[in-house]
């Protein structure tokens, strides 16, 4: 089974591209969704995160804004949080891979926004980077509710530059030319991997 890492900077169309892989019958593991589930009511991270950061759980779920107040700009606190969450996500991901293998999947996609930043690219067989021209990216991001130029720039500063991601990628999906073009590129990637 080929593990295909999928990544891309904010506003590049990664979520839309992940859905295109799903539409082609490829199982996709969404790491962000996994963390959201761990933080939700009944999630495995709720109790340990509350124990480490008292007051961050509201109505049985981790309040991400409150949690951010405890960890943003505090490297030791962030390490403590990662020590709780990363093993839980790892176990969840292993279960996902096991189910995909049992179902006969020949390729699975690991959707990780910060794949390069976390060293996750070393844990996959190939990497797909989703990209678009900078002006398209900016337009998409600034159209999001609650987003402004300062927030956008702060997010970009934490991410590996798009040009570097493209240089390091095995495949690049360009979402700046429309959905049909991107969908054909996804199909081309799958064809190449299977040949």
Buried (B, 14 or more C-beta within 10 A) or exposed (E): EBBBBBBBBBBBBBBBBBBBBBEBEBBBBBBBBBBBBBBBEEBBBBEBBBEBBEEBBEEEBBBEEEBEBBBEEEEEBEEBBEEBBEEBBEEBBEEBBEEBEEEEBEBBBBBBBBBBBBEBBEBBBBBBBBBBBBEBBBEBBEEEEEBEEEBBEEBBEEBBEBEEBBEBBBBBBBBBEEEEEBBEBBBEBBEEBEE
